[in-house]
Amino acid sequence: MTSVVTGKTGEYRVFAELLRHGFDVYQPLADDHGVDCIVKSKTGNRHIDIQIRTSATTDFNIHYIGKDYFYVLYSEMEKKLWIIPSEKFLDFHECDDGKGRWRKSNPSEKKRSEFYKQYEYDLTKDEGPGFDELRKTLNS
């Protein structure tokens, strides 16, 4: 399977899971700004932009597109989603070099595991806190 097919398959899997969990999902006609879908609150007064990253394994190619959106990472191998606010993701993965510039950090495997666990949703067990932060942010 090509990387394009893997990516599109993952996007549609994430769309289906968002719909299954009660979110209103909208897909832009063009993906010029890294937004793969938008979820809207039931009242319509709040929306969240989402960038979906799919991997056959757990090695995700992440693109920085700013704050105030969510990353949804989908691993085909593990059948898991990680639904992470971009600000928390960026704070965890980048650190200030003291000169106002940002660089990627390389956290230990234990720290990575602890960080990702709080945003994980296991599709095989249909459980995990993954959707909690998205729902909380959307309803705030």
Backbone hydrogen bonds in HBPLUS format (Angstrom, degrees):
<---DONOR---> <-ACCEPTOR-->    atom                        ^
c    i                          cat <-CA-CA->   ^        H-A-AA   ^      H-
h    n   atom  resd res      DA  || num        DHA   H-A  angle D-A-AA Bond
n    s   type  num  typ     dist DA aas  dist angle  dist       angle   num
A0006-THR N   A0002-THR O   2.91 MM   4  6.18 162.1  1.94 152.5 158.1     1
A0007-GLY N   A0003-SER O   2.90 MM   4  6.00 157.9  1.95 141.5 147.5     2
A0008-LYS N   A0004-VAL O   2.96 MM   4  6.21 165.4  1.98 151.8 155.2     3
A0009-THR N   A0005-VAL O   2.89 MM   4  5.97 162.0  1.92 151.4 156.9     4
A0010-GLY N   A0006-THR O   3.01 MM   4  6.17 158.6  2.06 146.4 152.1     5
A0011-GLU N   A0007-GLY O   2.92 MM   4  6.19 155.6  1.98 148.4 155.4     6
A0012-TYR N   A0008-LYS O   3.06 MM   4  6.30 168.0  2.07 154.3 155.7     7
A0013-ARG N   A0009-THR O   3.01 MM   4  6.23 145.9  2.13 142.5 152.7     8
A0014-VAL N   A0010-GLY O   2.92 MM   4  6.16 158.6  1.96 152.7 157.8     9
A0015-PHE N   A0011-GLU O   2.85 MM   4  6.17 160.6  1.89 152.9 158.7    10
A0016-ALA N   A0012-TYR O   3.02 MM   4  6.12 162.4  2.05 141.9 146.2    11
A0017-GLU N   A0013-ARG O   3.01 MM   4  6.30 155.6  2.07 145.9 152.6    12
A0018-LEU N   A0014-VAL O   2.89 MM   4  6.11 162.9  1.92 158.5 162.7    13
A0019-LEU N   A0015-PHE O   2.97 MM   4  6.22 164.9  1.99 154.0 157.9    14
A0020-ARG N   A0016-ALA O   2.86 MM   4  6.02 158.9  1.90 147.4 154.1    15
A0021-HIS N   A0017-GLU O   2.98 MM   4  6.15 136.9  2.17 141.7 152.1    16
A0021-HIS N   A0018-LEU O   3.20 MM   3  5.18 130.1  2.47  93.9 106.9    17
A0023-PHE N   A0018-LEU O   3.01 MM   5  5.42 162.2  2.04 153.0 147.6    18
A0022-GLY N   A0019-LEU O   3.00 MM   3  5.21 159.1  2.05 113.5 114.7    19
A0040-LYS N   A0024-ASP O   3.06 MM  16  5.47 149.6  2.16 142.4 151.6    20
A0026-TYR N   A0038-ILE O   2.76 MM  12  5.03 153.7  1.82 152.1 160.1    21
A0038-ILE N   A0026-TYR O   2.71 MM  12  5.03 152.5  1.79 150.0 158.1    22
A0036-ASP N   A0050-ILE O   2.80 MM  14  5.89 146.4  1.91 152.0 162.9    23
A0037-CYS N   A0050-ILE O   3.30 MM  13  5.35 155.9  2.36 141.9 144.1    24
A0050-ILE N   A0037-CYS O   2.85 MM  13  5.35 149.5  1.94 174.1 166.6    25
A0039-VAL N   A0048-ILE O   3.00 MM   9  5.40 161.1  2.04 151.6 155.0    26
A0048-ILE N   A0039-VAL O   2.86 MM   9  5.40 152.9  1.93 153.5 162.1    27
A0041-SER N   A0046-ARG O   2.91 MM   5  5.51 166.0  1.93 160.4 160.9    28
A0044-GLY N   A0041-SER O   2.97 MM   3  5.07 141.9  2.11 100.5 112.2    29
A0070-PHE N   A0049-ASP O   2.96 MM  21  6.42 154.9  2.02 154.0 162.1    30
A0051-GLN N   A0070-PHE O   2.89 MM  19  6.33 161.2  1.93 163.6 169.9    31
A0072-VAL N   A0051-GLN O   2.91 MM  21  6.23 155.6  1.97 152.7 154.7    32
A0053-ARG N   A0072-VAL O   2.92 MM  19  6.29 159.5  1.96 150.6 155.6    33
A0074-TYR N   A0053-ARG O   2.86 MM  21  6.27 157.2  1.91 160.3 166.2    34
A0055-SER N   A0074-TYR O   2.97 MM  19  6.36 152.6  2.04 167.2 170.8    35
A0076-GLU N   A0055-SER O   2.93 MM  21  6.26 165.8  1.95 164.6 168.2    36
A0077-MET N   A0056-ALA O   3.03 MM  21  5.53 126.7  2.32 118.6 132.4    37
A0086-SER N   A0069-TYR O   2.84 MM  17  5.56 172.8  1.84 151.0 149.4    38
A0071-TYR N   A0084-ILE O   2.83 MM  13  5.24 165.8  1.85 161.9 160.8    39
A0084-ILE N   A0071-TYR O   2.85 MM  13  5.24 155.8  1.91 158.1 163.8    40
A0073-LEU N   A0082-TRP O   2.86 MM   9  5.04 163.5  1.89 147.7 150.8    41
A0082-TRP N   A0073-LEU O   2.86 MM   9  5.04 143.5  2.00 140.3 149.1    42
A0075-SER N   A0080-LYS O   3.00 MM   5  5.51 165.8  2.02 160.7 165.4    43
A0079-LYS N   A0075-SER O   2.83 MM   4  5.57 127.2  2.11 138.2 151.8    44
A0123-LEU N   A0079-LYS O   2.91 MM  44  5.53 148.5  2.01 150.5 159.7    45
A0081-LEU N   A0121-TYR O   2.87 MM  40  5.05 159.6  1.92 145.3 152.2    46
A0121-TYR N   A0081-LEU O   2.72 MM  40  5.05 141.9  1.86 155.3 155.4    47
A0083-ILE N   A0119-TYR O   2.98 MM  36  5.37 154.2  2.05 147.3 145.7    48
A0089-PHE N   A0085-PRO O   2.98 MM   4  6.22 160.6  2.02 156.5 162.9    49
A0090-LEU N   A0086-SER O   2.79 MM   4  5.94 167.1  1.81 157.4 160.0    50
A0091-ASP N   A0087-GLU O   2.96 MM   4  6.07 156.6  2.02 142.9 149.7    51
A0092-PHE N   A0088-LYS O   3.05 MM   4  6.13 151.2  2.13 141.3 148.4    52
A0093-HIS N   A0089-PHE O   2.98 MM   4  6.17 157.2  2.03 150.0 156.3    53
A0094-GLU N   A0090-LEU O   2.94 MM   4  5.65 132.0  2.18 145.8 152.3    54
A0105-SER N   A0093-HIS O   2.62 MM  12  5.24 172.5  1.63 139.6 141.3    55
A0095-CYS N   A0103-ARG O   3.02 MM   8  5.85 154.6  2.09 160.2 167.5    56
A0103-ARG N   A0095-CYS O   3.31 MM   8  5.85 154.6  2.37 146.0 152.7    57
A0097-ASP N   A0101-ARG O   3.16 MM   4  5.90 161.7  2.20 155.3 159.6    58
A0112-ARG N   A0108-SER O   2.91 MM   4  6.16 162.1  1.94 155.3 160.9    59
A0113-SER N   A0109-GLU O   2.91 MM   4  6.03 163.4  1.94 146.6 151.1    60
A0114-GLU N   A0110-LYS O   3.00 MM   4  6.23 160.1  2.04 149.6 154.7    61
A0115-PHE N   A0111-LYS O   2.92 MM   4  6.07 161.1  1.95 149.9 155.2    62
A0116-TYR N   A0112-ARG O   2.90 MM   4  6.10 177.2  1.90 162.8 162.6    63
A0117-LYS N   A0113-SER O   3.03 MM   4  5.96 150.1  2.12 143.4 151.3    64
A0119-TYR N   A0116-TYR O   3.00 MM   3  5.47 158.9  2.05 115.7 122.6    65
A0120-GLU N   A0117-LYS O   3.37 MM   3  5.13 171.5  2.38 104.6 106.8    66
A0130-GLY N   A0120-GLU O   2.95 MM  10  4.56 135.2  2.15 128.9 122.4    67
A0122-ASP N   A0127-GLU O   2.83 MM   5  5.50 156.1  1.89 170.4 164.4    68
A0126-ASP N   A0122-ASP O   2.80 MM   4  5.66 122.0  2.14 138.9 155.9    69
A0127-GLU N   A0122-ASP O   3.24 MM   5  5.50 151.4  2.32 142.3 148.3    70
A0132-ASP N   A0129-PRO O   2.93 MM   3  5.38 147.1  2.04 119.8 130.2    71
A0135-ARG N   A0131-PHE O   2.97 MM   4  6.14 166.2  1.99 157.1 161.2    72
A0136-LYS N   A0132-ASP O   2.87 MM   4  6.06 161.7  1.91 151.4 157.1    73
A0137-THR N   A0133-GLU O   2.89 MM   4  6.01 163.4  1.92 148.4 152.8    74
A0138-LEU N   A0134-LEU O   2.94 MM   4  6.04 160.8  1.97 149.6 155.3    75
A0139-ASN N   A0135-ARG O   3.03 MM   4  6.14 144.2  2.16 144.6 153.4    76
A0140-SER N   A0137-THR O   3.31 MM   3  5.26 163.1  2.34 101.1 106.0    77
